[in-house]
Amino acid sequence: MKFIYLIRTIFLLVLFIGIFGLLNYYVGKRSYTAITKFIPVVGTKLYWTIFWIAALSYIISSIGRNFLPHYIRSPFTVIGVYWMSAFFYLLLLLPIADILRFIFHKTALGKTSIGNFLSFIYGNGLIVVILVIGLIFYGMYNASHTVVTDYSLNIDKKAGKIKTLNIAMVSDIHLGSGINNKKLSDMVDSINKLNPDIIFLCGDIIDENTSTSEKKYMTSAFKNLKSKYGVYAIAGNHENYSNDLNDLANNYKESNVKLLLDETVIVDNSFVVIGRMDASFSRGEGNNRKDIKQLLSKLDPSLPIINLDHQPVSLDEAEKNGIDLQLSGHTHKGQIFPLNLITKKIYVDDYGYYKKDNYQLIVSSGYGTWGPPIRIDTKGEIVNIKVKFQ
């Protein structure tokens, strides 16, 4: 069985590398025509050397994760994530240019002076290359300008002496992947300006690319978070993949942040906070997360229940077990168009507010980015929720 598994793994790896290489070669060949025709000083050898370094950078970074020093791996990571975003749009748009060129050549339009000019432009891929470069710069700008998104909602339960609750929530910071130490400090300042009663960190605050020094800075920065009832956090899928939960728990403890891993807390004898293990833990051996019914078995169901679950999944389970408000992230709202159209198909609610009877869900697009530090048709955000109790 192990031999068969090894052969299958090798076959799939070779297949992936082959397809990836061919697609990159297509993009490289079409881009080469556009670039060298209008920038002739770029020779063939120089172009293809730079191209393949860029195309393979993320693979080099991923393979070298366990043995390359961070200062060597980091440039490959940066180049790789920008290339992957450019590659995605080039692969999307260049075939359209090829189709247009075919139409110009096969119709009467191609025999006109305008048609010949457009065929020349499209055929050489110039417009596509310029458009993709513009998209990348726009996406970088958009990702660096985060917003505060406000929600107001009611929970039809009494919460002791508490009548209203001002919640600040962030998810998917992915510290180090476009969010540097300064931007993290700016985020802390922005949260404090909201004067929150409670703060929730809903997973993927760090990921597998976050360096030790960045984690150390995070620990220091989170000490400055200010709220009446404290700061609570859960782990996301990337924190699970990084196998770093013990270090994360220690970092959070030093920051006065309470990490909840399938745990519940009653805050000020007034409302319940559940912090769930991420759904990705269910795929591991011996790490299956508890179901909500288990977590609530010894709690007073008359209290308002706020459920922190990184991925917006198992909504029926949450609704049937009396969850009043669930806060999730994970989706990034697709992060870049048209991936947001895919996340809409995958999740019942991939972003924003959702309500079914007494169950309410808010999904954040996240504060940072994963992979390329760009956002197109989405915004990075801090979520501010004003809750009124009965």
ZAZA-62309 format. One record per residue (C-alpha): residue number from 0; x, y, z. Coordinates in steps of 0.2 Angstrom, whole numbers, plus 5000, padded with zeros to 4 digits. Example, Ala and Ser with C-alpha at 12.3 -4.5 7.8 and 13.67 -1.06 7.14 Angstrom:
2
{pt 0, {5062, 4978, 5039}}
{pt 1, {5068, 4995, 5036}}
This chain:
390
{pt 0, {5000, 5000, 5000}}
{pt 1, {5014, 5012, 5004}}
{pt 2, {5023, 5008, 4988}}
{pt 3, {5006, 5012, 4978}}
{pt 4, {5004, 5028, 4988}}
{pt 5, {5022, 5033, 4984}}
{pt 6, {5019, 5030, 4965}}
{pt 7, {5003, 5039, 4965}}
{pt 8, {5011, 5054, 4974}}
{pt 9, {5025, 5055, 4962}}
{pt 10, {5013, 5053, 4947}}
{pt 11, {5002, 5068, 4953}}
{pt 12, {5018, 5078, 4957}}
{pt 13, {5025, 5076, 4940}}
{pt 14, {5008, 5079, 4932}}
{pt 15, {5006, 5095, 4942}}
{pt 16, {5024, 5101, 4938}}
{pt 17, {5021, 5097, 4919}}
{pt 18, {5004, 5106, 4918}}
{pt 19, {5011, 5121, 4928}}
{pt 20, {5026, 5122, 4917}}
{pt 21, {5016, 5121, 4901}}
{pt 22, {5004, 5135, 4907}}
{pt 23, {5019, 5146, 4912}}
{pt 24, {5028, 5143, 4896}}
{pt 25, {5012, 5149, 4887}}
{pt 26, {5011, 5164, 4897}}
{pt 27, {5029, 5167, 4896}}
{pt 28, {5029, 5165, 4877}}
{pt 29, {5015, 5177, 4874}}
{pt 30, {5022, 5190, 4886}}
{pt 31, {5039, 5188, 4878}}
{pt 32, {5031, 5194, 4861}}
{pt 33, {5024, 5209, 4869}}
{pt 34, {5039, 5214, 4879}}
{pt 35, {5053, 5211, 4867}}
{pt 36, {5044, 5220, 4853}}
{pt 37, {5042, 5236, 4863}}
{pt 38, {5057, 5235, 4874}}
{pt 39, {5070, 5227, 4862}}
{pt 40, {5085, 5229, 4874}}
{pt 41, {5077, 5214, 4884}}
{pt 42, {5086, 5199, 4876}}
{pt 43, {5079, 5181, 4875}}
{pt 44, {5091, 5174, 4888}}
{pt 45, {5088, 5188, 4900}}
{pt 46, {5070, 5188, 4898}}
{pt 47, {5068, 5169, 4901}}
{pt 48, {5080, 5169, 4915}}
{pt 49, {5070, 5182, 4924}}
{pt 50, {5054, 5174, 4919}}
{pt 51, {5058, 5157, 4926}}
{pt 52, {5065, 5164, 4942}}
{pt 53, {5049, 5173, 4945}}
{pt 54, {5038, 5158, 4940}}
{pt 55, {5047, 5146, 4951}}
{pt 56, {5050, 5157, 4966}}
{pt 57, {5035, 5152, 4976}}
{pt 58, {5039, 5133, 4974}}
{pt 59, {5057, 5137, 4979}}
{pt 60, {5050, 5146, 4994}}
{pt 61, {5038, 5132, 4999}}
{pt 62, {5051, 5118, 4997}}
{pt 63, {5064, 5128, 5007}}
{pt 64, {5053, 5131, 5021}}
{pt 65, {5061, 5119, 5032}}
{pt 66, {5079, 5122, 5028}}
{pt 67, {5082, 5139, 5020}}
{pt 68, {5085, 5154, 5032}}
{pt 69, {5071, 5166, 5032}}
{pt 70, {5081, 5180, 5025}}
{pt 71, {5085, 5169, 5009}}
{pt 72, {5067, 5162, 5008}}
{pt 73, {5058, 5178, 5010}}
{pt 74, {5063, 5186, 4993}}
{pt 75, {5057, 5171, 4984}}
{pt 76, {5041, 5171, 4994}}
{pt 77, {5038, 5190, 4989}}
{pt 78, {5042, 5187, 4971}}
{pt 79, {5032, 5171, 4970}}
{pt 80, {5016, 5178, 4977}}
{pt 81, {5016, 5193, 4966}}
{pt 82, {5020, 5182, 4951}}
{pt 83, {5006, 5170, 4955}}
{pt 84, {4993, 5184, 4955}}
{pt 85, {5001, 5191, 4938}}
{pt 86, {5001, 5173, 4931}}
{pt 87, {4982, 5171, 4936}}
{pt 88, {4977, 5186, 4927}}
{pt 89, {4988, 5183, 4912}}
{pt 90, {4981, 5165, 4910}}
{pt 91, {4964, 5172, 4911}}
{pt 92, {4966, 5187, 4899}}
{pt 93, {4979, 5181, 4886}}
{pt 94, {4967, 5167, 4878}}
{pt 95, {4954, 5181, 4876}}
{pt 96, {4967, 5191, 4866}}
{pt 97, {4971, 5176, 4856}}
{pt 98, {4952, 5173, 4852}}
{pt 99, {4951, 5192, 4847}}
{pt 100, {4966, 5190, 4836}}
{pt 101, {4958, 5175, 4827}}
{pt 102, {4942, 5185, 4825}}
{pt 103, {4951, 5200, 4817}}
{pt 104, {4961, 5188, 4805}}
{pt 105, {4945, 5178, 4800}}
{pt 106, {4933, 5193, 4798}}
{pt 107, {4931, 5208, 4787}}
{pt 108, {4936, 5219, 4802}}
{pt 109, {4954, 5212, 4801}}
{pt 110, {4955, 5220, 4784}}
{pt 111, {4952, 5238, 4790}}
{pt 112, {4966, 5249, 4797}}
{pt 113, {4958, 5250, 4814}}
{pt 114, {4956, 5231, 4814}}
{pt 115, {4974, 5228, 4809}}
{pt 116, {4980, 5240, 4823}}
{pt 117, {4969, 5231, 4836}}
{pt 118, {4975, 5214, 4829}}
{pt 119, {4993, 5220, 4831}}
{pt 120, {4990, 5226, 4849}}
{pt 121, {4980, 5211, 4855}}
{pt 122, {4990, 5199, 4845}}
{pt 123, {5006, 5205, 4854}}
{pt 124, {4998, 5204, 4871}}
{pt 125, {5003, 5222, 4875}}
{pt 126, {4986, 5227, 4881}}
{pt 127, {4985, 5212, 4892}}
{pt 128, {5002, 5214, 4900}}
{pt 129, {4998, 5233, 4903}}
{pt 130, {4981, 5229, 4911}}
{pt 131, {4988, 5215, 4922}}
{pt 132, {5002, 5227, 4928}}
{pt 133, {4989, 5240, 4932}}
{pt 134, {4978, 5227, 4941}}
{pt 135, {4993, 5222, 4952}}
{pt 136, {4997, 5240, 4957}}
{pt 137, {4978, 5244, 4960}}
{pt 138, {4977, 5228, 4971}}
{pt 139, {4992, 5232, 4981}}
{pt 140, {4985, 5250, 4985}}
{pt 141, {4968, 5242, 4989}}
{pt 142, {4975, 5229, 5001}}
{pt 143, {4985, 5243, 5010}}
{pt 144, {4969, 5253, 5013}}
{pt 145, {4958, 5244, 5026}}
{pt 146, {4941, 5250, 5032}}
{pt 147, {4930, 5248, 5047}}
{pt 148, {4914, 5239, 5043}}
{pt 149, {4899, 5242, 5055}}
{pt 150, {4885, 5231, 5060}}
{pt 151, {4870, 5234, 5072}}
{pt 152, {4860, 5219, 5078}}
{pt 153, {4848, 5213, 5092}}
{pt 154, {4850, 5197, 5102}}
{pt 155, {4833, 5192, 5110}}
{pt 156, {4840, 5187, 5126}}
{pt 157, {4844, 5195, 5143}}
{pt 158, {4863, 5197, 5146}}
{pt 159, {4863, 5200, 5165}}
{pt 160, {4866, 5219, 5168}}
{pt 161, {4873, 5221, 5151}}
{pt 162, {4861, 5230, 5139}}
{pt 163, {4873, 5233, 5124}}
{pt 164, {4890, 5226, 5118}}
{pt 165, {4902, 5234, 5107}}
{pt 166, {4912, 5221, 5098}}
{pt 167, {4928, 5223, 5088}}
{pt 168, {4933, 5208, 5078}}
{pt 169, {4947, 5204, 5065}}
{pt 170, {4952, 5189, 5056}}
{pt 171, {4964, 5183, 5043}}
{pt 172, {4978, 5195, 5047}}
{pt 173, {4991, 5183, 5040}}
{pt 174, {5005, 5193, 5048}}
{pt 175, {5020, 5194, 5037}}
{pt 176, {5011, 5191, 5021}}
{pt 177, {5008, 5209, 5017}}
{pt 178, {5005, 5214, 5035}}
{pt 179, {5021, 5221, 5042}}
{pt 180, {5024, 5226, 5060}}
{pt 181, {5019, 5244, 5057}}
{pt 182, {5002, 5240, 5049}}
{pt 183, {4999, 5228, 5064}}
{pt 184, {5002, 5242, 5076}}
{pt 185, {4991, 5253, 5065}}
{pt 186, {4977, 5240, 5067}}
{pt 187, {4979, 5239, 5086}}
{pt 188, {4977, 5258, 5086}}
{pt 189, {4962, 5257, 5075}}
{pt 190, {4954, 5244, 5086}}
{pt 191, {4957, 5254, 5102}}
{pt 192, {4949, 5270, 5094}}
{pt 193, {4932, 5260, 5093}}
{pt 194, {4932, 5258, 5112}}
{pt 195, {4927, 5240, 5111}}
{pt 196, {4919, 5231, 5126}}
{pt 197, {4927, 5215, 5119}}
{pt 198, {4939, 5210, 5106}}
{pt 199, {4939, 5194, 5095}}
{pt 200, {4953, 5187, 5085}}
{pt 201, {4945, 5175, 5073}}
{pt 202, {4959, 5164, 5066}}
{pt 203, {4973, 5165, 5054}}
{pt 204, {4981, 5179, 5063}}
{pt 205, {4998, 5171, 5059}}
{pt 206, {5002, 5158, 5046}}
{pt 207, {5016, 5146, 5040}}
{pt 208, {5026, 5161, 5033}}
{pt 209, {5026, 5172, 5049}}
{pt 210, {5044, 5173, 5055}}
{pt 211, {5049, 5172, 5074}}
{pt 212, {5053, 5190, 5075}}
{pt 213, {5036, 5195, 5068}}
{pt 214, {5027, 5183, 5081}}
{pt 215, {5038, 5192, 5095}}
{pt 216, {5032, 5209, 5088}}
{pt 217, {5014, 5203, 5088}}
{pt 218, {5015, 5198, 5106}}
{pt 219, {5021, 5215, 5111}}
{pt 220, {5008, 5224, 5100}}
{pt 221, {4993, 5214, 5106}}
{pt 222, {4998, 5219, 5124}}
{pt 223, {4991, 5236, 5119}}
{pt 224, {4974, 5231, 5115}}
{pt 225, {4961, 5238, 5126}}
{pt 226, {4944, 5232, 5130}}
{pt 227, {4932, 5230, 5145}}
{pt 228, {4930, 5211, 5145}}
{pt 229, {4946, 5206, 5137}}
{pt 230, {4953, 5199, 5121}}
{pt 231, {4948, 5181, 5115}}
{pt 232, {4956, 5171, 5100}}
{pt 233, {4954, 5155, 5090}}
{pt 234, {4965, 5146, 5078}}
{pt 235, {4962, 5146, 5060}}
{pt 236, {4967, 5133, 5047}}
{pt 237, {4984, 5141, 5043}}
{pt 238, {4988, 5141, 5061}}
{pt 239, {4984, 5122, 5061}}
{pt 240, {4994, 5119, 5046}}
{pt 241, {5009, 5128, 5053}}
{pt 242, {5009, 5116, 5068}}
{pt 243, {5012, 5130, 5080}}
{pt 244, {4998, 5130, 5092}}
{pt 245, {5008, 5128, 5108}}
{pt 246, {5019, 5143, 5103}}
{pt 247, {5004, 5153, 5098}}
{pt 248, {4996, 5149, 5115}}
{pt 249, {5011, 5155, 5124}}
{pt 250, {5012, 5171, 5113}}
{pt 251, {4994, 5175, 5117}}
{pt 252, {4996, 5171, 5135}}
{pt 253, {5010, 5184, 5136}}
{pt 254, {4999, 5196, 5127}}
{pt 255, {4984, 5194, 5139}}
{pt 256, {4974, 5186, 5125}}
{pt 257, {4964, 5170, 5129}}
{pt 258, {4966, 5157, 5116}}
{pt 259, {4950, 5146, 5115}}
{pt 260, {4952, 5129, 5108}}
{pt 261, {4935, 5120, 5109}}
{pt 262, {4932, 5130, 5125}}
{pt 263, {4919, 5140, 5132}}
{pt 264, {4919, 5156, 5143}}
{pt 265, {4905, 5165, 5153}}
{pt 266, {4909, 5183, 5152}}
{pt 267, {4904, 5194, 5167}}
{pt 268, {4891, 5181, 5171}}
{pt 269, {4881, 5188, 5156}}
{pt 270, {4885, 5180, 5140}}
{pt 271, {4894, 5164, 5133}}
{pt 272, {4909, 5164, 5121}}
{pt 273, {4913, 5148, 5112}}
{pt 274, {4930, 5146, 5104}}
{pt 275, {4930, 5132, 5092}}
{pt 276, {4944, 5122, 5085}}
{pt 277, {4945, 5125, 5066}}
{pt 278, {4936, 5113, 5054}}
{pt 279, {4953, 5108, 5047}}
{pt 280, {4956, 5099, 5063}}
{pt 281, {4943, 5086, 5059}}
{pt 282, {4954, 5080, 5045}}
{pt 283, {4968, 5075, 5057}}
{pt 284, {4970, 5060, 5068}}
{pt 285, {4965, 5062, 5086}}
{pt 286, {4962, 5081, 5083}}
{pt 287, {4943, 5080, 5079}}
{pt 288, {4935, 5095, 5086}}
{pt 289, {4920, 5094, 5098}}
{pt 290, {4903, 5097, 5092}}
{pt 291, {4893, 5112, 5098}}
{pt 292, {4881, 5101, 5108}}
{pt 293, {4896, 5095, 5118}}
{pt 294, {4903, 5112, 5121}}
{pt 295, {4886, 5119, 5127}}
{pt 296, {4881, 5104, 5138}}
{pt 297, {4884, 5112, 5155}}
{pt 298, {4880, 5130, 5151}}
{pt 299, {4864, 5140, 5154}}
{pt 300, {4855, 5141, 5137}}
{pt 301, {4846, 5156, 5142}}
{pt 302, {4862, 5166, 5141}}
{pt 303, {4867, 5174, 5124}}
{pt 304, {4879, 5163, 5115}}
{pt 305, {4893, 5170, 5104}}
{pt 306, {4902, 5157, 5093}}
{pt 307, {4919, 5160, 5086}}
{pt 308, {4922, 5148, 5072}}
{pt 309, {4935, 5153, 5059}}
{pt 310, {4927, 5145, 5044}}
{pt 311, {4908, 5149, 5040}}
{pt 312, {4903, 5131, 5040}}
{pt 313, {4891, 5119, 5050}}
{pt 314, {4878, 5133, 5050}}
{pt 315, {4864, 5121, 5053}}
{pt 316, {4873, 5114, 5068}}
{pt 317, {4875, 5131, 5075}}
{pt 318, {4857, 5136, 5072}}
{pt 319, {4850, 5120, 5079}}
{pt 320, {4860, 5122, 5095}}
{pt 321, {4854, 5139, 5099}}
{pt 322, {4869, 5150, 5094}}
{pt 323, {4864, 5168, 5094}}
{pt 324, {4879, 5175, 5085}}
{pt 325, {4893, 5167, 5075}}
{pt 326, {4908, 5177, 5069}}
{pt 327, {4919, 5169, 5055}}
{pt 328, {4932, 5174, 5043}}
{pt 329, {4942, 5163, 5031}}
{pt 330, {4935, 5167, 5014}}
{pt 331, {4943, 5183, 5011}}
{pt 332, {4928, 5186, 5001}}
{pt 333, {4938, 5178, 4987}}
{pt 334, {4951, 5192, 4989}}
{pt 335, {4953, 5195, 4970}}
{pt 336, {4940, 5195, 4957}}
{pt 337, {4933, 5183, 4950}}
{pt 338, {4937, 5171, 4965}}
{pt 339, {4924, 5180, 4975}}
{pt 340, {4911, 5172, 4963}}
{pt 341, {4918, 5155, 4968}}
{pt 342, {4917, 5158, 4987}}
{pt 343, {4899, 5163, 4984}}
{pt 344, {4895, 5146, 4977}}
{pt 345, {4905, 5137, 4991}}
{pt 346, {4898, 5145, 5006}}
{pt 347, {4880, 5149, 5011}}
{pt 348, {4887, 5166, 5017}}
{pt 349, {4905, 5170, 5011}}
{pt 350, {4904, 5188, 5017}}
{pt 351, {4894, 5200, 5027}}
{pt 352, {4878, 5197, 5037}}
{pt 353, {4867, 5181, 5037}}
{pt 354, {4851, 5177, 5048}}
{pt 355, {4840, 5162, 5050}}
{pt 356, {4827, 5163, 5063}}
{pt 357, {4837, 5168, 5079}}
{pt 358, {4854, 5163, 5072}}
{pt 359, {4865, 5177, 5065}}
{pt 360, {4881, 5176, 5056}}
{pt 361, {4894, 5189, 5052}}
{pt 362, {4908, 5184, 5040}}
{pt 363, {4923, 5195, 5038}}
{pt 364, {4934, 5197, 5022}}
{pt 365, {4949, 5198, 5034}}
{pt 366, {4961, 5211, 5038}}
{pt 367, {4976, 5205, 5028}}
{pt 368, {4979, 5194, 5013}}
{pt 369, {4985, 5177, 5009}}
{pt 370, {4997, 5174, 4995}}
{pt 371, {4998, 5189, 4984}}
{pt 372, {4996, 5205, 4995}}
{pt 373, {4983, 5212, 4984}}
{pt 374, {4964, 5214, 4984}}
{pt 375, {4953, 5217, 4969}}
{pt 376, {4934, 5219, 4972}}
{pt 377, {4936, 5217, 4991}}
{pt 378, {4942, 5227, 5006}}
{pt 379, {4953, 5222, 5021}}
{pt 380, {4943, 5226, 5036}}
{pt 381, {4940, 5228, 5055}}
{pt 382, {4923, 5223, 5060}}
{pt 383, {4913, 5233, 5073}}
{pt 384, {4897, 5226, 5079}}
{pt 385, {4885, 5235, 5091}}
{pt 386, {4874, 5222, 5099}}
{pt 387, {4858, 5226, 5109}}
{pt 388, {4852, 5213, 5121}}
{pt 389, {4834, 5211, 5127}}
